[in-house]
């Protein structure tokens, strides 16, 4: 079987069995450039928002993605108090926390959490979709969530980010 030789004008007889060498380049932490994005969460479905933001935090939208590196971008989520839960999850779903001491399990309805701490609800949903362990915690540090429409990161010149399909439709019943 004759393999194709390297495409060049100097292809001699002894080079007719040589093949083109492909190199795989591993991404290094120094090669990664980070951007800042801002997401308006008003009228967005919580789960759909969380999956899109987690993808940006992991860096899976980049061509230089590596699963063992933190190559994601910074994300600022504003208007977290206006996020929407589908169906009747706000009245039925609980968020649990436990201090580790016996009898210290606490449960809160998502409806109450959305009124008191909407930032916690959005952070919990997004962090649950990140990898567990040191790399996931490093990725989660690049997430900033605010209940209102203002944020203290104006100097970063964050680019607005819009997700198709994450907004609640006008004819939505629920």
C-alpha positions in Angstrom: 0.0 0.0 0.0 1.5 3.3 -1.0 0.8 6.2 1.3 0.5 9.7 -0.1 3.6 11.7 0.2 3.9 15.1 1.7 2.5 17.7 -0.7 5.6 19.5 -1.9 7.6 20.0 -5.1 10.6 18.2 -3.7 8.9 14.8 -3.3 11.7 12.3 -4.1 11.5 8.6 -4.5 12.7 7.9 -0.9 9.9 10.2 0.4 7.1 8.4 -1.3 6.2 6.5 1.9 6.3 9.4 4.2 3.0 10.8 5.6 2.0 14.1 6.9 2.5 14.5 10.6 -0.4 16.0 12.5 0.3 17.6 15.9 -2.2 17.8 18.7 -1.6 21.0 20.8 -2.6 20.8 24.4 -4.1 24.0 25.8 -2.1 25.6 28.6 -3.4 27.9 31.3 -1.3 30.7 29.9 -3.0 30.4 26.5 -6.4 31.1 27.9 -8.0 34.6 27.5 -11.0 35.4 29.6 -13.9 37.7 28.8 -16.7 39.2 31.0 -20.3 38.6 30.1 -23.5 40.0 31.6 -26.8 38.1 31.5 -30.2 39.6 32.2 -32.2 36.9 34.0 -35.6 38.6 33.9 -38.3 36.2 32.7 -35.8 33.4 32.1 -36.5 29.8 33.1 -34.1 28.9 36.0 -32.9 25.6 34.6 -32.3 26.8 31.1 -30.4 29.8 32.4 -28.3 27.7 34.6 -27.2 25.3 31.8 -26.2 28.1 29.5 -24.3 30.0 32.2 -22.6 26.8 33.4 -21.4 26.1 29.8 -19.8 29.6 29.7 -18.2 29.1 33.1 -16.7 25.8 32.0 -15.4 27.2 28.7 -17.2 24.7 26.5 -18.1 27.4 24.1 -14.4 28.0 23.2 -12.4 26.0 20.6 -9.5 25.7 23.1 -11.6 23.8 25.7 -9.9 21.4 27.9 -11.8 19.4 30.6 -8.9 19.5 33.0 -8.3 23.3 32.9 -10.4 26.2 34.0 -10.8 27.9 30.6 -14.2 29.6 31.1 -15.2 33.2 31.2 -16.6 35.5 33.9 -20.4 35.7 34.0 -22.4 38.4 35.8 -26.1 37.6 36.2 -28.4 40.5 37.0 -32.2 40.6 37.8 -32.0 37.2 39.6 -35.2 38.2 41.5 -37.1 38.0 38.2 -36.2 34.4 37.3 -39.0 32.0 36.6 -39.6 28.5 37.8 -41.7 26.3 35.5 -44.8 24.4 36.6 -45.5 24.7 40.4 -41.9 24.1 41.5 -41.9 27.4 43.5 -44.6 26.0 45.8 -43.5 22.4 45.9 -39.7 22.3 45.6 -37.5 22.6 48.7 -33.9 23.7 49.1 -32.1 21.7 51.8 -29.1 22.7 53.9 -27.4 20.8 56.8 -24.7 22.0 59.2 -23.5 18.5 60.0 -24.9 18.5 63.5 -27.7 16.0 64.4 -31.2 17.5 63.9 -30.0 20.5 61.9 -31.5 19.8 58.6 -33.3 22.9 57.3 -35.7 23.1 54.4 -36.9 26.2 52.6 -39.5 26.5 49.8 -38.2 28.0 46.6 -41.0 30.6 46.7 -39.7 31.9 50.0 -36.1 31.8 48.8 -36.9 33.8 45.6 -38.4 36.5 47.8 -35.6 36.6 50.4 -32.4 35.5 48.6 -32.9 35.3 44.8 -29.1 35.3 44.3 -28.9 32.0 46.3 -31.4 30.3 44.1 -29.6 31.1 40.9 -26.2 30.4 42.3 -27.3 27.0 43.6 -28.8 26.0 40.3 -25.6 27.0 38.4 -23.1 25.5 40.8 -25.1 22.3 40.7 -24.2 22.0 37.0 -20.5 22.6 37.4 -18.0 19.8 38.1 -17.6 18.8 41.8 -14.2 19.3 43.3 -11.4 21.9 43.2 -11.9 22.7 39.5 -15.6 23.3 39.9 -15.0 25.6 42.9 -12.5 27.6 40.9 -15.0 27.9 38.0 -17.8 29.0 40.5 -15.6 31.9 41.7 -16.1 33.5 38.3 -19.9 33.7 38.8 -21.4 36.9 40.1 -25.2 37.0 40.8 -27.2 40.1 41.7 -30.9 40.5 42.5 -31.2 43.9 40.9 -30.3 45.4 37.6 -27.1 47.1 38.8 -23.7 45.5 39.5 -20.3 46.8 40.7 -18.4 45.4 37.8 -18.8 48.2 35.3 -15.1 48.6 34.8 -14.8 45.1 33.1 -17.0 46.3 30.2 -19.0 43.1 30.2 -20.5 42.0 26.9 -24.3 41.4 27.0 -25.2 37.7 26.4 -28.6 36.5 25.2 -29.6 32.9 25.2 -32.2 31.7 22.7 -34.8 29.5 24.2 -34.2 30.5 27.8 -36.9 33.2 28.0 -40.4 32.3 29.1 -42.7 32.5 26.1 -45.6 34.8 26.0 -48.2 32.0 25.7 -46.6 30.1 28.6 -49.1 28.9 31.2 -47.5 27.9 34.5 
